[in-house]
Amino acid sequence: MIKTFTPNDILRYLYKETNTIEIKHFEQAMLVHTDILDQYVQLTDVKEQLDQIYEAPSDATIQAILDYSSSDYPILS
């Protein structure tokens, strides 16, 4: 049986969301199909770039959250 791999399958492998059988099939497919390997390499690069981005809330935002949490506002359910 020939399994086709989608970009979603590649992402699942990249983020370690695959089981051992899927890992084996995917790694075999990368050895045979260079297009799958190329997509994996590209997505790995993108993931590394995204992992380097660090965003933090502004001091004003943090203060607003702290002010709200210490206030007597009613809790909505």
Beta strands, then each sheet from edge to edge (+ up, - down):
end
